[in-house]
Amino acid sequence: METTTTFNSVQIHLLQMFAANRSQRALEELCDVLYKHYSKRMDDKLNTLWDNGVLDQKRLDEINTMDLHKL
């Protein structure tokens, strides 16, 4: 039985953008850009949580002792 994969609009756009560039270097550069983008977004959200009092040192200490694999 065959399965069909349906791509979303973001996936299709990325496939079209990078169809011509097949180098390993281009892949590494893209991964770096995406990593930096999502890292900045995460930092911004964490800063917002900290500024709003949702996250503080006490909560970070609690999280640090948790087994996150069980969540």
Predicted model as a PDB file, atoms N, CA, C, CB and O in Angstrom, pLDDT in the B-factor column:
MODEL        1                                                                  
ATOM      1  N   MET A   1       0.834  -1.176   0.000  1.00 64.00           N  
ATOM      2  CA  MET A   1       0.000   0.000   0.000  1.00 64.00           C  
ATOM      3  C   MET A   1       0.882   1.243   0.000  1.00 64.00           C  
ATOM      4  CB  MET A   1      -0.951  -0.004   1.209  1.00 64.00           C  
ATOM      5  O   MET A   1       1.790   1.372   0.821  1.00 64.00           O  
ATOM      6  N   GLU A   2       0.613   2.135  -0.907  1.00 74.00           N  
ATOM      7  CA  GLU A   2       1.388   3.364  -1.003  1.00 74.00           C  
ATOM      8  C   GLU A   2       0.784   4.449  -0.134  1.00 74.00           C  
ATOM      9  CB  GLU A   2       1.471   3.834  -2.450  1.00 74.00           C  
ATOM     10  O   GLU A   2      -0.434   4.553   0.007  1.00 74.00           O  
ATOM     11  N   THR A   3       1.662   5.257   0.445  1.00 80.00           N  
ATOM     12  CA  THR A   3       1.190   6.415   1.202  1.00 80.00           C  
ATOM     13  C   THR A   3       1.567   7.672   0.441  1.00 80.00           C  
ATOM     14  CB  THR A   3       1.786   6.437   2.644  1.00 80.00           C  
ATOM     15  O   THR A   3       2.588   7.713  -0.245  1.00 80.00           O  
ATOM     16  N   THR A   4       0.757   8.669   0.564  1.00 78.00           N  
ATOM     17  CA  THR A   4       0.991   9.929  -0.118  1.00 78.00           C  
ATOM     18  C   THR A   4       1.330  10.985   0.917  1.00 78.00           C  
ATOM     19  CB  THR A   4      -0.238  10.350  -0.959  1.00 78.00           C  
ATOM     20  O   THR A   4       0.659  11.113   1.941  1.00 78.00           O  
ATOM     21  N   THR A   5       2.384  11.741   0.632  1.00 84.00           N  
ATOM     22  CA  THR A   5       2.772  12.833   1.514  1.00 84.00           C  
ATOM     23  C   THR A   5       2.269  14.134   0.916  1.00 84.00           C  
ATOM     24  CB  THR A   5       4.312  12.873   1.724  1.00 84.00           C  
ATOM     25  O   THR A   5       2.507  14.424  -0.256  1.00 84.00           O  
ATOM     26  N   THR A   6       1.580  14.905   1.721  1.00 91.00           N  
ATOM     27  CA  THR A   6       1.098  16.206   1.285  1.00 91.00           C  
ATOM     28  C   THR A   6       1.940  17.267   1.964  1.00 91.00           C  
ATOM     29  CB  THR A   6      -0.415  16.395   1.606  1.00 91.00           C  
ATOM     30  O   THR A   6       2.038  17.305   3.190  1.00 91.00           O  
ATOM     31  N   PHE A   7       2.546  18.128   1.162  1.00 94.00           N  
ATOM     32  CA  PHE A   7       3.373  19.193   1.696  1.00 94.00           C  
ATOM     33  C   PHE A   7       2.520  20.423   1.964  1.00 94.00           C  
ATOM     34  CB  PHE A   7       4.519  19.527   0.732  1.00 94.00           C  
ATOM     35  O   PHE A   7       1.578  20.724   1.231  1.00 94.00           O  
ATOM     36  N   ASN A   8       2.877  21.132   3.043  1.00 95.00           N  
ATOM     37  CA  ASN A   8       2.186  22.391   3.305  1.00 95.00           C  
ATOM     38  C   ASN A   8       2.834  23.498   2.479  1.00 95.00           C  
ATOM     39  CB  ASN A   8       2.217  22.740   4.822  1.00 95.00           C  
ATOM     40  O   ASN A   8       3.851  23.273   1.823  1.00 95.00           O  
ATOM     41  N   SER A   9       2.252  24.679   2.513  1.00 95.00           N  
ATOM     42  CA  SER A   9       2.733  25.773   1.657  1.00 95.00           C  
ATOM     43  C   SER A   9       4.168  26.194   1.977  1.00 95.00           C  
ATOM     44  CB  SER A   9       1.816  26.972   1.794  1.00 95.00           C  
ATOM     45  O   SER A   9       4.908  26.589   1.077  1.00 95.00           O  
ATOM     46  N   VAL A  10       4.564  26.115   3.237  1.00 92.00           N  
ATOM     47  CA  VAL A  10       5.941  26.464   3.611  1.00 92.00           C  
ATOM     48  C   VAL A  10       6.927  25.452   3.010  1.00 92.00           C  
ATOM     49  CB  VAL A  10       6.091  26.511   5.160  1.00 92.00           C  
ATOM     50  O   VAL A  10       7.963  25.832   2.464  1.00 92.00           O  
ATOM     51  N   GLN A  11       6.596  24.183   3.117  1.00 92.00           N  
ATOM     52  CA  GLN A  11       7.468  23.145   2.576  1.00 92.00           C  
ATOM     53  C   GLN A  11       7.608  23.284   1.063  1.00 92.00           C  
ATOM     54  CB  GLN A  11       6.927  21.756   2.932  1.00 92.00           C  
ATOM     55  O   GLN A  11       8.710  23.164   0.528  1.00 92.00           O  
ATOM     56  N   ILE A  12       6.513  23.534   0.384  1.00 93.00           N  
ATOM     57  CA  ILE A  12       6.554  23.702  -1.070  1.00 93.00           C  
ATOM     58  C   ILE A  12       7.410  24.900  -1.442  1.00 93.00           C  
ATOM     59  CB  ILE A  12       5.135  23.865  -1.640  1.00 93.00           C  
ATOM     60  O   ILE A  12       8.220  24.829  -2.367  1.00 93.00           O  
ATOM     61  N   HIS A  13       7.232  25.995  -0.726  1.00 91.00           N  
ATOM     62  CA  HIS A  13       8.013  27.200  -1.005  1.00 91.00           C  
ATOM     63  C   HIS A  13       9.512  26.940  -0.825  1.00 91.00           C  
ATOM     64  CB  HIS A  13       7.562  28.352  -0.090  1.00 91.00           C  
ATOM     65  O   HIS A  13      10.319  27.336  -1.665  1.00 91.00           O  
ATOM     66  N   LEU A  14       9.876  26.281   0.258  1.00 84.00           N  
ATOM     67  CA  LEU A  14      11.288  25.979   0.500  1.00 84.00           C  
ATOM     68  C   LEU A  14      11.853  25.042  -0.558  1.00 84.00           C  
ATOM     69  CB  LEU A  14      11.466  25.365   1.880  1.00 84.00           C  
ATOM     70  O   LEU A  14      12.984  25.227  -1.007  1.00 84.00           O  
ATOM     71  N   LEU A  15      11.090  24.050  -0.957  1.00 86.00           N  
ATOM     72  CA  LEU A  15      11.541  23.143  -2.009  1.00 86.00           C  
ATOM     73  C   LEU A  15      11.788  23.889  -3.315  1.00 86.00           C  
ATOM     74  CB  LEU A  15      10.516  22.033  -2.227  1.00 86.00           C  
ATOM     75  O   LEU A  15      12.779  23.635  -4.001  1.00 86.00           O  
ATOM     76  N   GLN A  16      10.899  24.799  -3.654  1.00 88.00           N  
ATOM     77  CA  GLN A  16      11.073  25.581  -4.878  1.00 88.00           C  
ATOM     78  C   GLN A  16      12.264  26.527  -4.782  1.00 88.00           C  
ATOM     79  CB  GLN A  16       9.809  26.372  -5.179  1.00 88.00           C  
ATOM     80  O   GLN A  16      13.009  26.691  -5.748  1.00 88.00           O  
ATOM     81  N   MET A  17      12.445  27.149  -3.622  1.00 82.00           N  
ATOM     82  CA  MET A  17      13.559  28.084  -3.437  1.00 82.00           C  
ATOM     83  C   MET A  17      14.912  27.402  -3.579  1.00 82.00           C  
ATOM     84  CB  MET A  17      13.464  28.746  -2.074  1.00 82.00           C  
ATOM     85  O   MET A  17      15.843  27.971  -4.149  1.00 82.00           O  
ATOM     86  N   PHE A  18      15.018  26.187  -3.062  1.00 79.00           N  
ATOM     87  CA  PHE A  18      16.321  25.534  -3.002  1.00 79.00           C  
ATOM     88  C   PHE A  18      16.475  24.388  -3.993  1.00 79.00           C  
ATOM     89  CB  PHE A  18      16.560  25.024  -1.621  1.00 79.00           C  
ATOM     90  O   PHE A  18      17.395  23.580  -3.871  1.00 79.00           O  
ATOM     91  N   ALA A  19      15.599  24.316  -4.951  1.00 82.00           N  
ATOM     92  CA  ALA A  19      15.669  23.243  -5.945  1.00 82.00           C  
ATOM     93  C   ALA A  19      16.958  23.310  -6.757  1.00 82.00           C  
ATOM     94  CB  ALA A  19      14.465  23.312  -6.881  1.00 82.00           C  
ATOM     95  O   ALA A  19      17.488  22.273  -7.154  1.00 82.00           O  
ATOM     96  N   ALA A  20      17.460  24.494  -7.005  1.00 79.00           N  
ATOM     97  CA  ALA A  20      18.641  24.640  -7.850  1.00 79.00           C  
ATOM     98  C   ALA A  20      19.953  24.530  -7.081  1.00 79.00           C  
ATOM     99  CB  ALA A  20      18.592  25.958  -8.557  1.00 79.00           C  
ATOM    100  O   ALA A  20      20.987  24.220  -7.674  1.00 79.00           O  
ATOM    101  N   ASN A  21      19.932  24.773  -5.798  1.00 72.00           N  
ATOM    102  CA  ASN A  21      21.167  24.779  -5.020  1.00 72.00           C  
ATOM    103  C   ASN A  21      21.256  23.484  -4.221  1.00 72.00           C  
ATOM    104  CB  ASN A  21      21.231  26.017  -4.079  1.00 72.00           C  
ATOM    105  O   ASN A  21      20.494  23.286  -3.274  1.00 72.00           O  
ATOM    106  N   ARG A  22      22.170  22.610  -4.591  1.00 77.00           N  
ATOM    107  CA  ARG A  22      22.248  21.289  -3.972  1.00 77.00           C  
ATOM    108  C   ARG A  22      23.531  21.062  -3.177  1.00 77.00           C  
ATOM    109  CB  ARG A  22      22.128  20.234  -5.028  1.00 77.00           C  
ATOM    110  O   ARG A  22      23.840  19.923  -2.827  1.00 77.00           O  
ATOM    111  N   SER A  23      24.271  22.109  -2.889  1.00 85.00           N  
ATOM    112  CA  SER A  23      25.552  21.925  -2.220  1.00 85.00           C  
ATOM    113  C   SER A  23      25.387  21.710  -0.715  1.00 85.00           C  
ATOM    114  CB  SER A  23      26.448  23.124  -2.475  1.00 85.00           C  
ATOM    115  O   SER A  23      24.421  22.174  -0.109  1.00 85.00           O  
ATOM    116  N   GLN A  24      26.330  21.013  -0.139  1.00 88.00           N  
ATOM    117  CA  GLN A  24      26.333  20.790   1.309  1.00 88.00           C  
ATOM    118  C   GLN A  24      26.502  22.108   2.046  1.00 88.00           C  
ATOM    119  CB  GLN A  24      27.453  19.811   1.709  1.00 88.00           C  
ATOM    120  O   GLN A  24      25.909  22.321   3.103  1.00 88.00           O  
ATOM    121  N   ARG A  25      27.309  22.986   1.482  1.00 89.00           N  
ATOM    122  CA  ARG A  25      27.553  24.298   2.095  1.00 89.00           C  
ATOM    123  C   ARG A  25      26.253  25.099   2.187  1.00 89.00           C  
ATOM    124  CB  ARG A  25      28.610  25.087   1.285  1.00 89.00           C  
ATOM    125  O   ARG A  25      25.992  25.747   3.201  1.00 89.00           O  
ATOM    126  N   ALA A  26      25.444  25.055   1.135  1.00 84.00           N  
ATOM    127  CA  ALA A  26      24.175  25.777   1.142  1.00 84.00           C  
ATOM    128  C   ALA A  26      23.255  25.222   2.222  1.00 84.00           C  
ATOM    129  CB  ALA A  26      23.495  25.692  -0.236  1.00 84.00           C  
ATOM    130  O   ALA A  26      22.555  25.977   2.897  1.00 84.00           O  
ATOM    131  N   LEU A  27      23.257  23.918   2.381  1.00 83.00           N  
ATOM    132  CA  LEU A  27      22.444  23.298   3.434  1.00 83.00           C  
ATOM    133  C   LEU A  27      22.912  23.756   4.810  1.00 83.00           C  
ATOM    134  CB  LEU A  27      22.508  21.759   3.336  1.00 83.00           C  
ATOM    135  O   LEU A  27      22.093  24.085   5.669  1.00 83.00           O  
ATOM    136  N   GLU A  28      24.219  23.778   5.020  1.00 91.00           N  
ATOM    137  CA  GLU A  28      24.760  24.219   6.304  1.00 91.00           C  
ATOM    138  C   GLU A  28      24.410  25.673   6.594  1.00 91.00           C  
ATOM    139  CB  GLU A  28      26.270  24.036   6.328  1.00 91.00           C  
ATOM    140  O   GLU A  28      24.080  26.021   7.728  1.00 91.00           O  
ATOM    141  N   GLU A  29      24.480  26.521   5.574  1.00 89.00           N  
ATOM    142  CA  GLU A  29      24.127  27.927   5.747  1.00 89.00           C  
ATOM    143  C   GLU A  29      22.647  28.083   6.086  1.00 89.00           C  
ATOM    144  CB  GLU A  29      24.464  28.721   4.482  1.00 89.00           C  
ATOM    145  O   GLU A  29      22.286  28.883   6.949  1.00 89.00           O  
ATOM    146  N   LEU A  30      21.800  27.324   5.413  1.00 85.00           N  
ATOM    147  CA  LEU A  30      20.373  27.384   5.692  1.00 85.00           C  
ATOM    148  C   LEU A  30      20.079  26.917   7.111  1.00 85.00           C  
ATOM    149  CB  LEU A  30      19.595  26.540   4.684  1.00 85.00           C  
ATOM    150  O   LEU A  30      19.294  27.544   7.821  1.00 85.00           O  
ATOM    151  N   CYS A  31      20.698  25.828   7.524  1.00 90.00           N  
ATOM    152  CA  CYS A  31      20.510  25.329   8.887  1.00 90.00           C  
ATOM    153  C   CYS A  31      20.937  26.373   9.908  1.00 90.00           C  
ATOM    154  CB  CYS A  31      21.298  24.030   9.100  1.00 90.00           C  
ATOM    155  O   CYS A  31      20.271  26.556  10.927  1.00 90.00           O  
ATOM    156  N   ASP A  32      22.042  27.057   9.641  1.00 95.00           N  
ATOM    157  CA  ASP A  32      22.536  28.093  10.546  1.00 95.00           C  
ATOM    158  C   ASP A  32      21.542  29.255  10.648  1.00 95.00           C  
ATOM    159  CB  ASP A  32      23.906  28.606  10.070  1.00 95.00           C  
ATOM    160  O   ASP A  32      21.266  29.747  11.742  1.00 95.00           O  
ATOM    161  N   VAL A  33      21.016  29.682   9.521  1.00 94.00           N  
ATOM    162  CA  VAL A  33      20.041  30.772   9.513  1.00 94.00           C  
ATOM    163  C   VAL A  33      18.791  30.381  10.297  1.00 94.00           C  
ATOM    164  CB  VAL A  33      19.666  31.151   8.070  1.00 94.00           C  
ATOM    165  O   VAL A  33      18.288  31.160  11.107  1.00 94.00           O  
ATOM    166  N   LEU A  34      18.295  29.171  10.050  1.00 93.00           N  
ATOM    167  CA  LEU A  34      17.097  28.713  10.754  1.00 93.00           C  
ATOM    168  C   LEU A  34      17.357  28.572  12.251  1.00 93.00           C  
ATOM    169  CB  LEU A  34      16.618  27.377  10.176  1.00 93.00           C  
ATOM    170  O   LEU A  34      16.510  28.941  13.065  1.00 93.00           O  
ATOM    171  N   TYR A  35      18.514  28.045  12.617  1.00 97.00           N  
ATOM    172  CA  TYR A  35      18.867  27.909  14.030  1.00 97.00           C  
ATOM    173  C   TYR A  35      18.872  29.274  14.721  1.00 97.00           C  
ATOM    174  CB  TYR A  35      20.245  27.232  14.178  1.00 97.00           C  
ATOM    175  O   TYR A  35      18.296  29.432  15.797  1.00 97.00           O  
ATOM    176  N   LYS A  36      19.521  30.255  14.100  1.00 98.00           N  
ATOM    177  CA  LYS A  36      19.595  31.589  14.691  1.00 98.00           C  
ATOM    178  C   LYS A  36      18.215  32.227  14.804  1.00 98.00           C  
ATOM    179  CB  LYS A  36      20.514  32.481  13.866  1.00 98.00           C  
ATOM    180  O   LYS A  36      17.910  32.887  15.797  1.00 98.00           O  
ATOM    181  N   HIS A  37      17.388  32.029  13.790  1.00 98.00           N  
ATOM    182  CA  HIS A  37      16.038  32.599  13.795  1.00 98.00           C  
ATOM    183  C   HIS A  37      15.218  32.032  14.951  1.00 98.00           C  
ATOM    184  CB  HIS A  37      15.330  32.321  12.454  1.00 98.00           C  
ATOM    185  O   HIS A  37      14.640  32.786  15.734  1.00 98.00           O  
ATOM    186  N   TYR A  38      15.168  30.706  15.057  1.00 97.00           N  
ATOM    187  CA  TYR A  38      14.356  30.096  16.105  1.00 97.00           C  
ATOM    188  C   TYR A  38      14.957  30.283  17.492  1.00 97.00           C  
ATOM    189  CB  TYR A  38      14.177  28.624  15.825  1.00 97.00           C  
ATOM    190  O   TYR A  38      14.226  30.322  18.482  1.00 97.00           O  
ATOM    191  N   SER A  39      16.260  30.398  17.575  1.00 98.00           N  
ATOM    192  CA  SER A  39      16.909  30.673  18.853  1.00 98.00           C  
ATOM    193  C   SER A  39      16.531  32.063  19.350  1.00 98.00           C  
ATOM    194  CB  SER A  39      18.437  30.546  18.725  1.00 98.00           C  
ATOM    195  O   SER A  39      16.255  32.248  20.535  1.00 98.00           O  
ATOM    196  N   LYS A  40      16.520  33.034  18.451  1.00 98.00           N  
ATOM    197  CA  LYS A  40      16.133  34.398  18.830  1.00 98.00           C  
ATOM    198  C   LYS A  40      14.667  34.435  19.247  1.00 98.00           C  
ATOM    199  CB  LYS A  40      16.381  35.383  17.662  1.00 98.00           C  
ATOM    200  O   LYS A  40      14.325  35.099  20.225  1.00 98.00           O  
ATOM    201  N   ARG A  41      13.802  33.738  18.530  1.00 98.00           N  
ATOM    202  CA  ARG A  41      12.379  33.696  18.899  1.00 98.00           C  
ATOM    203  C   ARG A  41      12.202  33.095  20.292  1.00 98.00           C  
ATOM    204  CB  ARG A  41      11.571  32.881  17.860  1.00 98.00           C  
ATOM    205  O   ARG A  41      11.415  33.598  21.093  1.00 98.00           O  
ATOM    206  N   MET A  42      12.932  32.022  20.576  1.00 97.00           N  
ATOM    207  CA  MET A  42      12.829  31.390  21.885  1.00 97.00           C  
ATOM    208  C   MET A  42      13.331  32.336  22.975  1.00 97.00           C  
ATOM    209  CB  MET A  42      13.623  30.071  21.910  1.00 97.00           C  
ATOM    210  O   MET A  42      12.694  32.470  24.020  1.00 97.00           O  
ATOM    211  N   ASP A  43      14.465  32.991  22.740  1.00 98.00           N  
ATOM    212  CA  ASP A  43      14.991  33.952  23.715  1.00 98.00           C  
ATOM    213  C   ASP A  43      13.989  35.068  23.982  1.00 98.00           C  
ATOM    214  CB  ASP A  43      16.317  34.545  23.222  1.00 98.00           C  
ATOM    215  O   ASP A  43      13.782  35.461  25.130  1.00 98.00           O  
ATOM    216  N   ASP A  44      13.366  35.580  22.916  1.00 98.00           N  
ATOM    217  CA  ASP A  44      12.380  36.647  23.075  1.00 98.00           C  
ATOM    218  C   ASP A  44      11.201  36.180  23.927  1.00 98.00           C  
ATOM    219  CB  ASP A  44      11.885  37.126  21.703  1.00 98.00           C  
ATOM    220  O   ASP A  44      10.747  36.910  24.807  1.00 98.00           O  
ATOM    221  N   LYS A  45      10.705  34.976  23.673  1.00 97.00           N  
ATOM    222  CA  LYS A  45       9.570  34.457  24.444  1.00 97.00           C  
ATOM    223  C   LYS A  45       9.965  34.222  25.903  1.00 97.00           C  
ATOM    224  CB  LYS A  45       9.047  33.146  23.819  1.00 97.00           C  
ATOM    225  O   LYS A  45       9.190  34.526  26.810  1.00 97.00           O  
ATOM    226  N   LEU A  46      11.163  33.684  26.133  1.00 96.00           N  
ATOM    227  CA  LEU A  46      11.623  33.475  27.504  1.00 96.00           C  
ATOM    228  C   LEU A  46      11.789  34.803  28.235  1.00 96.00           C  
ATOM    229  CB  LEU A  46      12.945  32.701  27.512  1.00 96.00           C  
ATOM    230  O   LEU A  46      11.453  34.910  29.415  1.00 96.00           O  
ATOM    231  N   ASN A  47      12.301  35.807  27.544  1.00 97.00           N  
ATOM    232  CA  ASN A  47      12.430  37.132  28.159  1.00 97.00           C  
ATOM    233  C   ASN A  47      11.068  37.708  28.524  1.00 97.00           C  
ATOM    234  CB  ASN A  47      13.164  38.089  27.215  1.00 97.00           C  
ATOM    235  O   ASN A  47      10.923  38.345  29.568  1.00 97.00           O  
ATOM    236  N   THR A  48      10.070  37.490  27.673  1.00 98.00           N  
ATOM    237  CA  THR A  48       8.716  37.953  27.960  1.00 98.00           C  
ATOM    238  C   THR A  48       8.161  37.246  29.194  1.00 98.00           C  
ATOM    239  CB  THR A  48       7.796  37.718  26.748  1.00 98.00           C  
ATOM    240  O   THR A  48       7.568  37.886  30.062  1.00 98.00           O  
ATOM    241  N   LEU A  49       8.351  35.929  29.275  1.00 97.00           N  
ATOM    242  CA  LEU A  49       7.893  35.188  30.449  1.00 97.00           C  
ATOM    243  C   LEU A  49       8.574  35.694  31.707  1.00 97.00           C  
ATOM    244  CB  LEU A  49       8.153  33.692  30.276  1.00 97.00           C  
ATOM    245  O   LEU A  49       7.935  35.835  32.750  1.00 97.00           O  
ATOM    246  N   TRP A  50       9.873  35.967  31.613  1.00 97.00           N  
ATOM    247  CA  TRP A  50      10.626  36.477  32.762  1.00 97.00           C  
ATOM    248  C   TRP A  50      10.097  37.857  33.166  1.00 97.00           C  
ATOM    249  CB  TRP A  50      12.143  36.550  32.433  1.00 97.00           C  
ATOM    250  O   TRP A  50       9.848  38.114  34.344  1.00 97.00           O  
ATOM    251  N   ASP A  51       9.931  38.734  32.183  1.00 98.00           N  
ATOM    252  CA  ASP A  51       9.465  40.093  32.463  1.00 98.00           C  
ATOM    253  C   ASP A  51       8.059  40.111  33.053  1.00 98.00           C  
ATOM    254  CB  ASP A  51       9.495  40.925  31.195  1.00 98.00           C  
ATOM    255  O   ASP A  51       7.731  40.994  33.845  1.00 98.00           O  
ATOM    256  N   ASN A  52       7.229  39.145  32.675  1.00 97.00           N  
ATOM    257  CA  ASN A  52       5.853  39.072  33.182  1.00 97.00           C  
ATOM    258  C   ASN A  52       5.740  38.306  34.491  1.00 97.00           C  
ATOM    259  CB  ASN A  52       4.962  38.430  32.153  1.00 97.00           C  
ATOM    260  O   ASN A  52       4.642  38.169  35.030  1.00 97.00           O  
ATOM    261  N   GLY A  53       6.851  37.807  35.009  1.00 95.00           N  
ATOM    262  CA  GLY A  53       6.846  37.110  36.280  1.00 95.00           C  
ATOM    263  C   GLY A  53       6.407  35.656  36.208  1.00 95.00           C  
ATOM    264  O   GLY A  53       6.286  34.998  37.241  1.00 95.00           O  
ATOM    265  N   VAL A  54       6.168  35.150  35.016  1.00 95.00           N  
ATOM    266  CA  VAL A  54       5.777  33.754  34.853  1.00 95.00           C  
ATOM    267  C   VAL A  54       6.971  32.846  35.116  1.00 95.00           C  
ATOM    268  CB  VAL A  54       5.210  33.505  33.440  1.00 95.00           C  
ATOM    269  O   VAL A  54       6.823  31.745  35.646  1.00 95.00           O  
ATOM    270  N   LEU A  55       8.135  33.310  34.746  1.00 96.00           N  
ATOM    271  CA  LEU A  55       9.372  32.557  34.904  1.00 96.00           C  
ATOM    272  C   LEU A  55      10.304  33.347  35.817  1.00 96.00           C  
ATOM    273  CB  LEU A  55      10.043  32.273  33.523  1.00 96.00           C  
ATOM    274  O   LEU A  55      10.517  34.544  35.626  1.00 96.00           O  
ATOM    275  N   ASP A  56      10.852  32.659  36.805  1.00 96.00           N  
ATOM    276  CA  ASP A  56      11.823  33.288  37.696  1.00 96.00           C  
ATOM    277  C   ASP A  56      12.857  32.236  38.106  1.00 96.00           C  
ATOM    278  CB  ASP A  56      11.119  33.910  38.955  1.00 96.00           C  
ATOM    279  O   ASP A  56      12.771  31.080  37.691  1.00 96.00           O  
ATOM    280  N   GLN A  57      13.822  32.638  38.911  1.00 96.00           N  
ATOM    281  CA  GLN A  57      14.893  31.712  39.277  1.00 96.00           C  
ATOM    282  C   GLN A  57      14.361  30.497  40.032  1.00 96.00           C  
ATOM    283  CB  GLN A  57      15.936  32.427  40.122  1.00 96.00           C  
ATOM    284  O   GLN A  57      14.848  29.383  39.841  1.00 96.00           O  
ATOM    285  N   LYS A  58      13.369  30.709  40.884  1.00 96.00           N  
ATOM    286  CA  LYS A  58      12.789  29.590  41.625  1.00 96.00           C  
ATOM    287  C   LYS A  58      12.200  28.559  40.665  1.00 96.00           C  
ATOM    288  CB  LYS A  58      11.706  30.091  42.601  1.00 96.00           C  
ATOM    289  O   LYS A  58      12.421  27.358  40.824  1.00 96.00           O  
ATOM    290  N   ARG A  59      11.451  29.029  39.672  1.00 94.00           N  
ATOM    291  CA  ARG A  59      10.844  28.116  38.690  1.00 94.00           C  
ATOM    292  C   ARG A  59      11.913  27.433  37.845  1.00 94.00           C  
ATOM    293  CB  ARG A  59       9.863  28.879  37.779  1.00 94.00           C  
ATOM    294  O   ARG A  59      11.779  26.249  37.533  1.00 94.00           O  
ATOM    295  N   LEU A  60      12.961  28.144  37.471  1.00 94.00           N  
ATOM    296  CA  LEU A  60      14.062  27.528  36.724  1.00 94.00           C  
ATOM    297  C   LEU A  60      14.724  26.421  37.542  1.00 94.00           C  
ATOM    298  CB  LEU A  60      15.105  28.590  36.330  1.00 94.00           C  
ATOM    299  O   LEU A  60      15.079  25.372  37.004  1.00 94.00           O  
ATOM    300  N   ASP A  61      14.890  26.660  38.844  1.00 95.00           N  
ATOM    301  CA  ASP A  61      15.469  25.629  39.720  1.00 95.00           C  
ATOM    302  C   ASP A  61      14.570  24.403  39.788  1.00 95.00           C  
ATOM    303  CB  ASP A  61      15.698  26.188  41.133  1.00 95.00           C  
ATOM    304  O   ASP A  61      15.062  23.274  39.793  1.00 95.00           O  
ATOM    305  N   GLU A  62      13.245  24.616  39.840  1.00 94.00           N  
ATOM    306  CA  GLU A  62      12.300  23.495  39.838  1.00 94.00           C  
ATOM    307  C   GLU A  62      12.394  22.699  38.541  1.00 94.00           C  
ATOM    308  CB  GLU A  62      10.866  24.002  40.040  1.00 94.00           C  
ATOM    309  O   GLU A  62      12.433  21.469  38.555  1.00 94.00           O  
ATOM    310  N   ILE A  63      12.429  23.412  37.432  1.00 92.00           N  
ATOM    311  CA  ILE A  63      12.523  22.758  36.119  1.00 92.00           C  
ATOM    312  C   ILE A  63      13.824  21.959  36.015  1.00 92.00           C  
ATOM    313  CB  ILE A  63      12.445  23.808  34.978  1.00 92.00           C  
ATOM    314  O   ILE A  63      13.852  20.873  35.436  1.00 92.00           O  
ATOM    315  N   ASN A  64      14.877  22.498  36.573  1.00 93.00           N  
ATOM    316  CA  ASN A  64      16.185  21.863  36.494  1.00 93.00           C  
ATOM    317  C   ASN A  64      16.201  20.492  37.193  1.00 93.00           C  
ATOM    318  CB  ASN A  64      17.241  22.778  37.111  1.00 93.00           C  
ATOM    319  O   ASN A  64      16.980  19.614  36.823  1.00 93.00           O  
ATOM    320  N   THR A  65      15.339  20.316  38.203  1.00 94.00           N  
ATOM    321  CA  THR A  65      15.304  19.044  38.934  1.00 94.00           C  
ATOM    322  C   THR A  65      14.307  18.048  38.333  1.00 94.00           C  
ATOM    323  CB  THR A  65      14.954  19.296  40.392  1.00 94.00           C  
ATOM    324  O   THR A  65      14.253  16.895  38.761  1.00 94.00           O  
ATOM    325  N   MET A  66      13.527  18.480  37.356  1.00 93.00           N  
ATOM    326  CA  MET A  66      12.494  17.623  36.754  1.00 93.00           C  
ATOM    327  C   MET A  66      13.100  16.678  35.714  1.00 93.00           C  
ATOM    328  CB  MET A  66      11.390  18.486  36.103  1.00 93.00           C  
ATOM    329  O   MET A  66      14.090  17.002  35.057  1.00 93.00           O  
ATOM    330  N   ASP A  67      12.484  15.506  35.582  1.00 91.00           N  
ATOM    331  CA  ASP A  67      12.839  14.594  34.492  1.00 91.00           C  
ATOM    332  C   ASP A  67      11.951  14.953  33.314  1.00 91.00           C  
ATOM    333  CB  ASP A  67      12.668  13.075  34.908  1.00 91.00           C  
ATOM    334  O   ASP A  67      10.812  14.494  33.227  1.00 91.00           O  
ATOM    335  N   LEU A  68      12.466  15.767  32.412  1.00 86.00           N  
ATOM    336  CA  LEU A  68      11.673  16.286  31.313  1.00 86.00           C  
ATOM    337  C   LEU A  68      11.293  15.203  30.305  1.00 86.00           C  
ATOM    338  CB  LEU A  68      12.427  17.388  30.618  1.00 86.00           C  
ATOM    339  O   LEU A  68      10.368  15.399  29.516  1.00 86.00           O  
ATOM    340  N   HIS A  69      11.975  14.090  30.316  1.00 88.00           N  
ATOM    341  CA  HIS A  69      11.629  12.988  29.412  1.00 88.00           C  
ATOM    342  C   HIS A  69      10.290  12.363  29.775  1.00 88.00           C  
ATOM    343  CB  HIS A  69      12.719  11.921  29.436  1.00 88.00           C  
ATOM    344  O   HIS A  69       9.646  11.746  28.927  1.00 88.00           O  
ATOM    345  N   LYS A  70       9.866  12.516  31.015  1.00 85.00           N  
ATOM    346  CA  LYS A  70       8.608  11.933  31.457  1.00 85.00           C  
ATOM    347  C   LYS A  70       7.398  12.815  31.162  1.00 85.00           C  
ATOM    348  CB  LYS A  70       8.675  11.653  32.925  1.00 85.00           C  
ATOM    349  O   LYS A  70       6.256  12.376  31.302  1.00 85.00           O  
ATOM    350  N   LEU A  71       7.643  14.035  30.760  1.00 79.00           N  
ATOM    351  CA  LEU A  71       6.531  14.949  30.490  1.00 79.00           C  
ATOM    352  C   LEU A  71       5.821  14.598  29.201  1.00 79.00           C  
ATOM    353  CB  LEU A  71       7.025  16.383  30.427  1.00 79.00           C  
ATOM    354  O   LEU A  71       4.860  15.268  28.823  1.00 79.00           O  
TER     355      LEU A  71                                                      
ENDMDL                                                                          
END                                                                             
